[in-house]
Amino acid sequence: MSAANSSPSALDLLLDIELPVTLRFGRTRMTLSELMDLNRGSVIDFGQSSEAPVEVVVNGRVVARGEAVMVQGNYGVRISEIESRRSRLEAAPGAESEK
């Protein structure tokens, strides 16, 4: 067996890296006093309809959008749109031009 066949490729090494994944159902702005008034049972209005797509955010970047679903009693996301590589690269930190 050659050394090339026995050692993992660079891609294989990258595939084992863990990244934070967040599901974003919406956004809102709140003052600190509004935030401090929250308690159990409080409802936060995200200002969008329940049919609005859920964003799948990986390592701080939106990589996909979809709809919230229930799968055997657990929440999930059915992916309906995947961001293009160009969009993901343009959203990378430092890629935006300073204003």
N, CA, C and O atoms as a DFTB+ gen file, in Angstrom:
396 C
 N C O
     1  1       0.847      -1.170       0.000
     2  2       0.000       0.000       0.000
     3  2       0.898       1.239       0.000
     4  3       1.840       1.313       0.789
     5  1       0.625       2.198      -0.860
     6  2       1.458       3.393      -0.952
     7  2       1.095       4.374       0.144
     8  3       0.018       4.289       0.734
     9  1       2.007       5.316       0.417
    10  2       1.788       6.326       1.450
    11  2       0.603       7.219       1.094
    12  3      -0.110       7.680       1.985
    13  1       0.385       7.469      -0.194
    14  2      -0.724       8.321      -0.627
    15  2      -2.066       7.681      -0.290
    16  3      -3.024       8.388       0.024
    17  1      -2.148       6.357      -0.352
    18  2      -3.404       5.663      -0.067
    19  2      -3.663       5.527       1.429
    20  3      -4.820       5.441       1.842
    21  1      -2.618       5.505       2.248
    22  2      -2.801       5.275       3.675
    23  2      -3.028       6.565       4.461
    24  3      -3.573       6.506       5.563
    25  1      -2.634       7.723       3.942
    26  2      -2.832       8.972       4.681
    27  2      -4.123       9.651       4.211
    28  3      -4.458       9.619       3.027
    29  1      -4.843      10.267       5.162
    30  2      -6.089      10.932       4.784
    31  2      -5.816      12.178       3.943
    32  3      -4.795      12.844       4.115
    33  1      -6.731      12.479       3.041
    34  2      -6.567      13.680       2.225
    35  2      -6.891      14.913       3.054
    36  3      -7.482      14.815       4.130
    37  1      -6.498      16.070       2.543
    38  2      -6.776      17.325       3.240
    39  2      -8.280      17.518       3.410
    40  3      -8.722      18.019       4.444
    41  1      -9.074      17.127       2.407
    42  2     -10.524      17.264       2.496
    43  2     -11.078      16.377       3.599
    44  3     -11.974      16.793       4.335
    45  1     -10.556      15.155       3.724
    46  2     -11.008      14.255       4.785
    47  2     -10.756      14.870       6.161
    48  3     -11.582      14.728       7.062
    49  1      -9.639      15.541       6.326
    50  2      -9.338      16.188       7.607
    51  2     -10.304      17.334       7.882
    52  3     -10.737      17.523       9.019
    53  1     -10.643      18.095       6.851
    54  2     -11.558      19.228       7.021
    55  2     -12.978      18.776       7.345
    56  3     -13.702      19.467       8.062
    57  1     -13.374      17.629       6.827
    58  2     -14.743      17.162       7.042
    59  2     -15.034      16.829       8.496
    60  3     -16.202      16.724       8.871
    61  1     -14.015      16.660       9.326
    62  2     -14.203      16.346      10.743
    63  2     -14.216      17.584      11.635
    64  3     -14.351      17.456      12.852
    65  1     -14.078      18.779      11.060
    66  2     -14.067      20.005      11.854
    67  2     -15.493      20.368      12.245
    68  3     -16.385      20.408      11.397
    69  1     -15.703      20.632      13.527
    70  2     -17.020      21.027      14.009
    71  2     -17.178      22.540      13.891
    72  3     -16.251      23.291      14.196
    73  1     -18.361      22.989      13.445
    74  2     -18.670      24.405      13.303
    75  2     -19.995      24.692      13.991
    76  3     -20.871      23.828      14.022
    77  1     -20.159      25.900      14.547
    78  2     -21.441      26.237      15.166
    79  2     -22.524      26.444      14.103
    80  3     -22.301      27.140      13.112
    81  1     -23.683      25.842      14.312
    82  2     -24.819      25.990      13.403
    83  2     -25.960      26.626      14.191
    84  3     -26.315      26.164      15.275
    85  1     -26.531      27.695      13.630
    86  2     -27.625      28.420      14.261
    87  2     -28.783      28.499      13.291
    88  3     -28.581      28.674      12.089
    89  1     -29.986      28.372      13.799
    90  2     -31.181      28.584      12.990
    91  2     -31.751      29.938      13.386
    92  3     -32.028      30.187      14.559
    93  1     -31.925      30.806      12.400
    94  2     -32.409      32.154      12.676
    95  2     -33.841      32.272      12.150
    96  3     -34.089      32.177      10.948
    97  1     -34.769      32.480      13.074
    98  2     -36.179      32.585      12.725
    99  2     -36.581      34.023      12.438
   100  3     -37.678      34.263      11.935
   101  1     -35.735      34.965      12.740
   102  2     -36.021      36.366      12.505
   103  2     -35.067      37.228      13.309
   104  3     -34.181      36.727      14.001
   105  1     -35.268      38.541      13.204
   106  2     -34.431      39.484      13.942
   107  2     -35.305      40.589      14.494
   108  3     -36.367      40.896      13.952
   109  1     -34.847      41.172      15.564
   110  2     -35.513      42.343      16.118
   111  2     -34.499      43.151      16.909
   112  3     -33.440      42.648      17.284
   113  1     -34.830      44.391      17.154
   114  2     -33.991      45.252      17.977
   115  2     -34.754      45.556      19.247
   116  3     -35.951      45.840      19.207
   117  1     -34.070      45.497      20.362
   118  2     -34.686      45.787      21.655
   119  2     -33.759      46.674      22.468
   120  3     -32.536      46.580      22.368
   121  1     -34.359      47.529      23.267
   122  2     -33.547      48.319      24.192
   123  2     -33.150      47.419      25.354
   124  3     -33.747      46.361      25.556
   125  1     -32.164      47.827      26.103
   126  2     -31.725      47.053      27.251
   127  2     -32.864      46.917      28.259
   128  3     -33.035      45.854      28.855
   129  1     -33.638      47.971      28.455
   130  2     -34.741      47.884      29.420
   131  2     -35.807      46.887      28.948
   132  3     -36.382      46.173      29.770
   133  1     -36.082      46.826      27.626
   134  2     -37.029      45.832      27.105
   135  2     -36.496      44.424      27.329
   136  3     -37.249      43.513      27.674
   137  1     -35.210      44.255      27.134
   138  2     -34.581      42.958      27.341
   139  2     -34.669      42.548      28.807
   140  3     -34.942      41.389      29.120
   141  1     -34.438      43.499      29.697
   142  2     -34.480      43.211      31.134
   143  2     -35.904      42.897      31.611
   144  3     -36.077      42.233      32.633
   145  1     -36.923      43.366      30.880
   146  2     -38.318      43.101      31.249
   147  2     -38.796      41.718      30.814
   148  3     -39.893      41.305      31.189
   149  1     -37.994      40.992      30.030
   150  2     -38.393      39.655      29.584
   151  2     -38.409      38.686      30.762
   152  3     -37.561      38.757      31.652
   153  1     -39.380      37.787      30.755
   154  2     -39.425      36.727      31.754
   155  2     -40.063      35.499      31.125
   156  3     -40.427      35.515      29.949
   157  1     -40.195      34.454      31.893
   158  2     -40.759      33.216      31.368
   159  2     -42.146      33.507      30.781
   160  3     -42.987      34.124      31.434
   161  1     -42.371      33.057      29.551
   162  2     -43.641      33.266      28.880
   163  2     -43.680      34.511      28.011
   164  3     -44.656      34.728      27.293
   165  1     -42.628      35.344      28.064
   166  2     -42.584      36.534      27.219
   167  2     -42.535      36.121      25.754
   168  3     -41.964      35.085      25.413
   169  1     -43.133      36.929      24.895
   170  2     -43.129      36.675      23.461
   171  2     -42.380      37.807      22.783
   172  3     -42.633      38.980      23.058
   173  1     -41.461      37.457      21.898
   174  2     -40.692      38.449      21.151
   175  2     -41.175      38.434      19.713
   176  3     -41.158      37.392      19.059
   177  1     -41.607      39.589      19.218
   178  2     -42.089      39.719      17.847
   179  2     -40.896      39.967      16.925
   180  3     -40.171      40.950      17.082
   181  1     -40.701      39.069      15.965
   182  2     -39.603      39.219      15.015
   183  2     -39.997      40.042      13.808
   184  3     -39.161      40.296      12.941
   185  1     -41.247      40.466      13.730
   186  2     -41.677      41.338      12.645
   187  2     -41.730      40.675      11.288
   188  3     -41.572      41.346      10.268
   189  1     -41.951      39.362      11.251
   190  2     -42.094      38.677       9.970
   191  2     -43.119      37.568      10.135
   192  3     -43.395      37.121      11.248
   193  1     -43.680      37.131       9.016
   194  2     -44.723      36.116       9.062
   195  2     -44.129      34.755       9.410
   196  3     -42.926      34.529       9.278
   197  1     -44.997      33.860       9.856
   198  2     -44.538      32.511      10.195
   199  2     -44.118      31.723       8.958
   200  3     -43.459      30.690       9.073
   201  1     -44.498      32.210       7.767
   202  2     -44.101      31.545       6.526
   203  2     -42.739      32.021       6.024
   204  3     -42.216      31.465       5.059
   205  1     -42.159      33.030       6.654
   206  2     -40.853      33.540       6.229
   207  2     -39.809      32.439       6.400
   208  3     -39.899      31.643       7.334
   209  1     -38.823      32.388       5.511
   210  2     -37.839      31.303       5.602
   211  2     -36.969      31.397       6.846
   212  3     -36.654      32.481       7.336
   213  1     -36.595      30.229       7.334
   214  2     -35.646      30.103       8.435
   215  2     -34.257      30.143       7.819
   216  3     -34.015      29.483       6.808
   217  1     -33.339      30.902       8.406
   218  2     -31.967      30.960       7.891
   219  2     -31.096      29.960       8.652
   220  3     -31.157      29.868       9.878
   221  1     -30.296      29.227       7.911
   222  2     -29.313      28.320       8.494
   223  2     -27.985      29.056       8.459
   224  3     -27.451      29.349       7.389
   225  1     -27.457      29.351       9.646
   226  2     -26.238      30.138       9.779
   227  2     -25.132      29.231      10.296
   228  3     -25.263      28.626      11.359
   229  1     -24.040      29.140       9.540
   230  2     -22.898      28.318       9.944
   231  2     -21.700      29.238      10.126
   232  3     -21.289      29.945       9.206
   233  1     -21.153      29.212      11.330
   234  2     -19.977      30.021      11.642
   235  2     -20.222      31.506      11.334
   236  3     -19.328      32.205      10.857
   237  1     -21.450      31.976      11.616
   238  2     -21.769      33.387      11.434
   239  2     -22.208      33.785      10.041
   240  3     -22.455      34.967       9.801
   241  1     -22.315      32.843       9.111
   242  2     -22.704      33.166       7.729
   243  2     -23.938      32.382       7.323
   244  3     -24.043      31.189       7.609
   245  1     -24.877      33.049       6.654
   246  2     -26.068      32.362       6.145
   247  2     -25.633      31.474       4.986
   248  3     -25.066      31.954       4.005
   249  1     -25.903      30.178       5.106
   250  2     -25.530      29.238       4.045
   251  2     -26.747      28.641       3.358
   252  3     -26.639      28.117       2.250
   253  1     -27.918      28.717       4.015
   254  2     -29.122      28.136       3.422
   255  2     -30.359      28.748       4.063
   256  3     -30.286      29.391       5.110
   257  1     -31.498      28.532       3.409
   258  2     -32.799      28.953       3.925
   259  2     -33.764      27.796       3.751
   260  3     -33.585      26.949       2.876
   261  1     -34.784      27.766       4.590
   262  2     -35.763      26.694       4.480
   263  2     -36.960      26.962       5.357
   264  3     -37.189      28.094       5.786
   265  1     -37.727      25.917       5.624
   266  2     -38.922      26.062       6.444
   267  2     -38.804      25.160       7.665
   268  3     -38.249      24.063       7.597
   269  1     -39.343      25.646       8.787
   270  2     -39.341      24.861      10.017
   271  2     -40.332      23.719       9.870
   272  3     -41.446      23.919       9.387
   273  1     -39.932      22.522      10.285
   274  2     -40.785      21.340      10.217
   275  2     -40.643      20.542      11.514
   276  3     -39.696      20.732      12.276
   277  1     -41.597      19.654      11.745
   278  2     -41.523      18.716      12.869
   279  2     -41.164      17.346      12.303
   280  3     -41.778      16.887      11.340
   281  1     -40.172      16.698      12.900
   282  2     -39.740      15.367      12.480
   283  2     -39.744      14.476      13.713
   284  3     -38.878      14.607      14.577
   285  1     -40.699      13.583      13.799
   286  2     -40.824      12.658      14.935
   287  2     -40.751      13.396      16.268
   288  3     -40.046      12.970      17.183
   289  1     -41.482      14.503      16.371
   290  2     -41.536      15.262      17.623
   291  2     -40.387      16.224      17.832
   292  3     -40.348      16.911      18.853
   293  1     -39.460      16.297      16.912
   294  2     -38.334      17.220      17.009
   295  2     -38.442      18.272      15.911
   296  3     -39.025      18.022      14.856
   297  1     -37.878      19.448      16.165
   298  2     -37.856      20.496      15.155
   299  2     -36.750      20.223      14.151
   300  3     -35.704      19.669      14.489
   301  1     -36.998      20.619      12.920
   302  2     -36.003      20.493      11.866
   303  2     -36.205      21.606      10.859
   304  3     -37.122      22.416      10.991
   305  1     -35.347      21.643       9.854
   306  2     -35.459      22.628       8.773
   307  2     -35.395      21.884       7.459
   308  3     -34.457      21.127       7.208
   309  1     -36.395      22.102       6.620
   310  2     -36.386      21.552       5.263
   311  2     -35.728      22.598       4.378
   312  3     -36.295      23.668       4.159
   313  1     -34.540      22.302       3.868
   314  2     -33.759      23.251       3.069
   315  2     -34.439      23.467       1.720
   316  3     -34.755      22.512       1.012
   317  1     -34.658      24.738       1.374
   318  2     -35.265      25.056       0.078
   319  2     -34.337      25.888      -0.798
   320  3     -34.545      25.989      -2.007
   321  1     -33.321      26.479      -0.194
   322  2     -32.403      27.341      -0.950
   323  2     -31.021      27.277      -0.304
   324  3     -30.890      27.392       0.915
   325  1     -30.007      27.095      -1.121
   326  2     -28.627      27.104      -0.634
   327  2     -27.934      28.305      -1.248
   328  3     -28.005      28.521      -2.458
   329  1     -27.267      29.083      -0.415
   330  2     -26.545      30.259      -0.901
   331  2     -25.444      29.842      -1.867
   332  3     -24.823      28.793      -1.696
   333  1     -25.208      30.656      -2.872
   334  2     -24.138      30.367      -3.815
   335  2     -22.789      30.577      -3.134
   336  3     -22.692      31.279      -2.128
   337  1     -21.774      29.971      -3.683
   338  2     -20.422      30.161      -3.142
   339  2     -20.042      31.635      -3.166
   340  3     -19.433      32.138      -2.221
   341  1     -20.402      32.330      -4.245
   342  2     -20.079      33.756      -4.372
   343  2     -20.728      34.550      -3.239
   344  3     -20.080      35.401      -2.630
   345  1     -22.006      34.276      -2.953
   346  2     -22.706      34.981      -1.874
   347  2     -22.051      34.718      -0.534
   348  3     -21.894      35.629       0.279
   349  1     -21.664      33.453      -0.299
   350  2     -21.020      33.120       0.981
   351  2     -19.681      33.816       1.106
   352  3     -19.334      34.297       2.185
   353  1     -18.916      33.880       0.011
   354  2     -17.615      34.539       0.059
   355  2     -17.756      36.042       0.246
   356  3     -16.973      36.653       0.974
   357  1     -18.767      36.652      -0.417
   358  2     -18.979      38.089      -0.274
   359  2     -19.423      38.437       1.139
   360  3     -19.176      39.552       1.599
   361  1     -20.069      37.514       1.836
   362  2     -20.532      37.753       3.195
   363  2     -19.436      37.480       4.218
   364  3     -19.639      37.709       5.411
   365  1     -18.286      36.998       3.775
   366  2     -17.194      36.700       4.684
   367  2     -16.683      37.975       5.346
   368  3     -16.651      39.037       4.724
   369  1     -16.279      37.860       6.625
   370  2     -15.734      39.035       7.303
   371  2     -14.549      39.613       6.525
   372  3     -13.667      38.881       6.077
   373  1     -14.547      40.906       6.379
   374  2     -13.462      41.577       5.648
   375  2     -13.710      41.695       4.173
   376  3     -12.964      42.381       3.475
   377  1     -14.761      41.030       3.668
   378  2     -15.042      41.084       2.232
   379  2     -15.821      42.341       1.862
   380  3     -15.823      42.760       0.705
   381  1     -16.489      42.947       2.859
   382  2     -17.256      44.156       2.567
   383  2     -16.323      45.350       2.478
   384  3     -15.328      45.429       3.199
   385  1     -16.646      46.265       1.600
   386  2     -15.844      47.479       1.526
   387  2     -16.260      48.404       2.649
   388  3     -17.437      48.466       3.005
   389  1     -15.302      49.122       3.210
   390  2     -15.595      50.044       4.299
   391  2     -16.308      51.269       3.755
   392  3     -15.999      51.773       2.675
   393  1     -17.277      51.733       4.544
   394  2     -18.063      52.897       4.136
   395  2     -17.568      54.144       4.808
   396  3     -18.112      55.225       4.583
